[in-house]
Amino acid sequence: MWGFGRKLSLGKGLNVLFSGPPGTGKTMAAEVIASELRLDLYKIDLSRVVSKYIGDTERNLDRIFTAAENSNAILFFDEADALFGKRSEVKDSHDRYANIEIGYLLQKMEKYEGIAILATNVKHHMDEAFVRRMQAIVEFPFPEEAERRRVWQVAFPREAPLDADVDFNALAQAVRLAGGNIKNIARCAAFYAAADGGTIRLPHLIKASRREYQKLGRTWDEAQACTPGQSAAERH
C-alpha cells in the first residue's frame, strides 16, 4: 500500500501482542479477528514446538510458518513468553542453544508476511527484541465490577432456567475473577443444577465458584455472594 512494500525488505506482516491476565479474552479476540477476516487461525501448541533435541525446534517452526504462509492463516502463539521469553546470560550450552532458538524466531517473525498474534499473561517476561517488533500492543485488563456483571449476564443462554434468587450484582462484587473463569462457573453451575433436576440457583453458583477458586489455588469468601442477612449455610 502507498509504496510501503518497496520500502520494507522485511517486516511486511503484522505482528500484534495481546497482554493481560488469564481469562480476559485474548484467545477469543484472536478468534473474532480471524472470523472477521475469514482466515484460518493456527493456534500454536508450544509444548509440541519446543524440543530438547538440537535443531528440532527450528524445524518445527519452519513447518508452522510455511503452512501458515501457504494458507494465509493467522498465527496465534498463546502464553508466548514461554517461547518468546527473555534471552538469558550464557552460562552453559543449554543457555546458548535457547538464545539461538529465540534469534531464529526473530528471523522468522521478520520474514513472515501474514498476521501473527502473540498472547502473554505477563508482558515484562517477553524478550525486548520481540516487543520492539510488535506493530501493536493490546492490553486486556482485569475486568472491573461492572464488566464482570455484564459477563455474568451473557454467560447464561436465554433458555437457562435461572432461579429468581440469582443476583448478578452480588456475584459481580463477590466473584473477582476474569471473564473466562466466570463462564466456567456458569457452565459448572448448570451441570450441578441439571444433576439436581431443577433450576440454576445461588447454591449451585456458590459451589461452582468455590471450585473455580480452588482450581486457581485461591480461597474465596462466599458470604458476599449471599443475599443480605442470609448466610451461605442457610442457602445450602
N, C-alpha and C positions, 0 to 999 in steps of 0.2 A: 504493500500500500504506500502511495506517495513516494516511491523510490527507496523506502527503508530497506527493502530486500537486497538492494545493491550495496547499501552501506554496511550491512551486517553480514559478515562472513560466518559468524557463529551466533548462537542465541536467538534464532528466528522463532523459536517456540515460545510458549507462555508457561512460566513456572510460578506457581502460587503456593504460599504457605498458609495452612489453616492452623491456628494455635488456640488452644483452650482446654479446659478440664474435660475428662471423660464424660460422655453422655450429653454434651452441649450441642450436638447436631453436625459435627464435621463430616461424618460419613454421609449423612442424609443430604447435606448441601452438595457434596460431590455427585451423588446420585441424581439430584434435581438438575444440576448443570448438564450432566450427560444426557438426561432425558430431554431437556430443552433444546440441546444442540443435536439431538438424535445421533449420538455417538455411543459406542460401547464404552463401558467403564471397566478397566482392568484393575481389580483390587489385588495388590501385591501382598502375598503371604511371606513376610520377611523370614519366617522360620524355614521356608523352602528355598530361599535365595542365598542366605549366608551359609557358607560351608567351611568346615575346619580344614578342608583339603586345599592346598595351594592351587589357585587357578580356577577352582570350581565356581566361586562366587562371581568372577568376571564372566565366565561362560554363561552362567545363569542370567546375568544382567544383559548380556548380548542377545540372548533368546527373547527376553522380555521386551527390550527396546525395538528389536527387529520386528517382532509380532505386532507391537503397537503401531509402528510406522507403517507397516503393510496394511493395517486395517483402519488407520487414522483414529485409533482409540485414545481415550483419556487414561493416563496412568495415575493411579491413586496409591500412594505409599502411606499406610496407616502406621501410627507410632513410629514416625520416620526417624526420630532421634536414635533408635536402635541401629539404624543403617547409616544415617547421615550425621552421626554424633561427632563431637569434637575430637579432633586428632590429638593423640597423646604424645608425650615425650617418649622418644625411642629409647627403651631400656633393654629390649631383647628382640629376637627375631619375630615374635608374635606381634609386638607393637609396630615393627617396621612393616609387616605384611598388612596389618589393619590399616595403616596410613596409606599404603599403596592402593588398597581397595577403595578408600574414600577418594583418593586422587582420580582413580579410574571412573568412579561415579560422577565426579565433577565433569570429566570429559564427555561422558555420555549425556549428561544433562545439557551441556552447552551445545551439543550437536543435534539434540532431539528437536524436531520442528513441530511437534504436536503440543498438547496440553499435559502438563504434569502437575499433580496436586500432591503436596506433602502435608501430612497431618501430624501434629505433635501435641502432647499434653503439656510439655514444658519447653517453651521456645529457647530459653537460655542453654538448654542441653544440646542444641543444634550447632553444628560446625559453622563458624562465622563466614567461611567461604561460600557455603550453601545459602545462608541467609542473604548475603550480598547479591546473589544471583536471582533472587526472587523478584519478579516484576510487581508482585502484590503480596501483602501480608494481611490476612483477615483474622481478626481476633474474635473468638467465640467466648464471651464472658459467662460466668456462672449466673444463672437466672435469678432475678430478684423475685420478691414475693408475688407481685402482680403477674409476672411472666410465668411463675410456677402455677398460679391459679389458672391461667389460660391453658397450660399444658394439661392440668387435671381435667379441665372441661372438655378438651378434644381427645383425651385418652380413651374415652368410652364411646363405642358406637351408639347411635340413637336407639338401637334395639336393645341395648343392655338394660337389664332390669335393676335399676338403681333405686335403693330404698330412700325414703324421704329424710332419713337421719344422716345421709352423707352430706357433709358440709365442706365444699371445696375451699372456702375461705380459711377454715380451720386447718385443713390439710396443707394448704399452701404455706401457712405460717409454721406448722409443726414439722413438716417433712422438708428439710432443707437439702434437697438432692437435685441433681440435674434432670433435664427432660427425659433422657434415656432411661434413667432409674425410675422415674415416675411412671413411664409406660410399662416397665417391667412389673411394677407394683400393681398397676391396673389389671394386667393380664393374670398375674398370680392371684389377685383377689377374685377375679372372675372364676378361676378354677376352684378356689375354696367355696365360692357360692354355689357353683354347679354341683360340687360334691355334697353340699348340704341340701340340694334340691330346692333352693329358694332364690331370693333376690340378693344382690350385692349390697351388704350392709357394712356399717363402720367397723365392726369387729373383724370382718374379712380384710378390710383395708389396713387396719392396725396390725394384724398378723402378717400380712404381706409386706408392710413397711418394715416391720421388725426383721423379717427375713432378708430384705434387701440391705438393710444396715449391717446385718451380720455378714453378708457376702462381702461387704466392703471393709470388714474388720472394725466396725464402729458400733458404738452404743447409741441408743435412741430413747428419749424421754417421751413415751407415748401419751402422757397425761394431757399434753397440749392438744392432742387430736380429739379429745372427748368434749362433749358439749359442756357448757358452764354448769358447775355443781354436780357433775356426774363423773365418777372415776372410771378408769379402764376396767377394773374388776367388775363394776356394775354393768358395764357394756357387755361383758362376757357372761 
